[in-house]
Amino acid sequence: MADTQYILPNDIGVFSLDCREAFRLLSPTERLYAHHLSRAAWYGGLAVLLQTSPEAPYIYALLSRLFRAQDPDQLRQHALAEGLTEEEYQAFLVYAAGVYSNMGNYKSFGDTKFVPNLPKDKLGRVILGSKAAQQRPEEVRDLWQTCGDLMFSLEPRLRHLGLGKEGVTTYFSGDCTMEDAKLAQDFLDSQNLSAYNTRLFKVVGQEGKSHYEVRLASVLNTDPALDSELTSKLKRYEFQGNHFQVTRGDYAPILQKVVEHLEKAKAYAANSHQEQMLAQYVESFTQGSIEAHKRGSRFWIQDKGPIVESYIGFIESYRDPFGSRGEFEGFVAMVNKAMSAKFERLVASAEQLLKELPWPLAFEKDKFLTPDFTSLDVLTFAGSGIPAGINIPNYDDLRQTEGFKNVSLGNVLAVAYAAKREKLTFLEEEDKDLYIRWKGPSFDVQVGLHELLGHGSGKLFVQDEKGAFNFDKETVINPETGEQIQSWYRSGETWDSKFSTIASSYEECRAESVGLYLCLNPQVLEIFGFEGADAEDVIYVNWLNMVRAGLLALEFYTPEAANWRQAHMQARFVILRVLLEAGEGLVTVTPTTGSDGRPDARVRLDRSKIRSVGRPALERFLRRLQVLKSTGDVVAGRALYEGYAAVTDAPPECFLTLRDTVLLRKESRKLIVQPNTRLEGSEVQLVEYEASAAGLIRSFCERFPEDGPELEEVLIQLAAADARFWRNQAQEAPPGQA
């Protein structure tokens, strides 16, 4: 059997996303709007399979055909007859549920591959003897032959997502390196093109020169369309001695489905902002234009307090090894009025709270653009995973000048709160009951501060294409050096493009640190209804949760490659290091032996020193983070961040040894079962499923009732068309893993 870090356990937590009451309160028109947006999101989410691994589309198609022909209960009888044990069949169901939940065979949180926890020959017998195989023997056999080995393979290079010899990614062809990624970013910057909706494919010509294809995601392919701002960009280029060609049409059949449902949703829009937003999204996905998506995002920002909230596109760049390309994601949600009222009060206090942050006012935006901040109950979240909160859009120019929106996903948080005392690792016994009681409320506070005042704060110093600066070069002083500002962002440069591989984690660390720092403010806690002893408990558990999360983060560090696989967890480890460095016994991490005789550990936080020791340490660190971000000082920013993110076995913590303990006692991330919406006549029905691996599988089997087989064929064709770019990738192992 595989190493436990590469399997999903049979007892993995599976929870249903509860949105029944919020959906019930929607009007018929709002339900139709939500339905078509959900359909657009689910169709677009299929692109994630093509953004993850070469085999992911084939695995998805194989599983879908298998369970369409026989539901999990029916297939169980066949599997047992083929000699599988109940445990082995449950392991297969959990694997299938994991593929659907992560939209691929790599964990969305950690980018680690997971494989079926049963013998390959047994699974092969089940698949090849299934009803699906009887109905279409050649198709099922071909799919199994194409993806069976890769489904189980734990060749070193295939264990994690990564670039070049560090792992596998389909954002780049298999022979691309970090140097190729940097060259491509320089090319994109030179042409004022965004990387968000692109992939990069490299071919070395007979003359030894590299030929790069930058492929944009769009419905349209090579045919130029009238009035397209992109038409002039679709051509060949010579750049720094290399050939580049900009093309489009990536994921075209999938995006066509997205566009069709966005067009249908327009008929049920509540206002002109929503209509114009959807029209620009249609333009963006049709043409491959990020500028059109930005225009749509402007209308989205202006659509304040909608009953049905949504966002869709190539959004988060966490899984691009270079940190610039966006994974497709789409969500649809309904407002939770009670929690939203608290967030509205937080927004009303934001300008005052921003002044509490530990950097000079010149490093803050000239004007705080009051955002929408709502608590939502998710109806649909399509992509590789579901976050607890979001601050979007991610476009720096919009965030600096036009604003953003914050959303807290209430029914997702409810799933995250669920914790059993016996499964709480690395805490002292006396902390566990307090932790269970206050984890939920403290997380509400942290998410609110993280999204609104973490991601929503700070200014980038920019020189535009005309040479004008958005700050006073003569008077603004760097508080770290006492000198005038020496560096800034040039026209075309963005936070992601400049800080690339550390951008996402660095920004998450800044936002998490803001949350910890400002949760000490009594005004913030009063907004959320906490005073006196309760407020102190919320502070303690919020800080304790961050310290524990920093230890748990070690699961997502790969010693062989000396890199981190998850931006949020790297950020939390960095914060743990900062608080440990503060000294005076504020935080300690102590190796112990558990009651089962195996290695264990305990984290301790001295609550009496949070303000006297923890706050000043966090203040110094936060100021440095913001100053280096504002000034675009990549060299110093990397030195600071990567210094804290380094994982060694140096005493007293011995983090590499602690990592073994964390892996020994880790608990897998929960799987979430989402409902479907179904149009019956002119009415939209909500279809819910049981909280189990089988229920999650059924939800996906019923997700595309009209065109499921057609979509699977599309995915197979798209994957096959590019398969040559990743052939023989498994043979090359990373350094030290030969």
MOMO-V708848 format. One record per helix or strand of 2 or more residues. SS is the DSSP state (H for helix, E for strand). FROM is the first residue (numbers start at 0). TO is the last residue. If there is no record, write none. Layout:
# MOMO-V708848
SS;FROM;TO + SS;FROM;TO
This chain:
# MOMO-V708848
H;3;5 + E;13;15 + H;19;23 + H;27;44 + H;46;51 + H;55;68 + H;71;80 + H;85;101 + E;111;112 + H;119;127 + H;130;134 + H;136;151 + H;155;157 + E;159;160 + H;163;165 + H;177;189 + E;197;203 + E;209;216 + H;230;232 + E;235;238 + E;241;249 + H;251;265 + H;271;286 + H;289;301 + E;307;315 + E;326;334 + H;336;347 + H;349;353 + H;360;362 + E;371;381 + E;388;391 + H;395;400 + E;404;408 + H;409;416 + H;420;422 + H;428;453 + E;461;462 + H;494;517 + H;521;526 + H;531;555 + E;556;557 + E;562;563 + H;566;580 + E;586;592 + E;598;604 + H;606;629 + H;633;644 + H;654;663 + E;670;672 + E;675;679 + E;682;686 + H;692;700 + H;707;725 + H;728;730
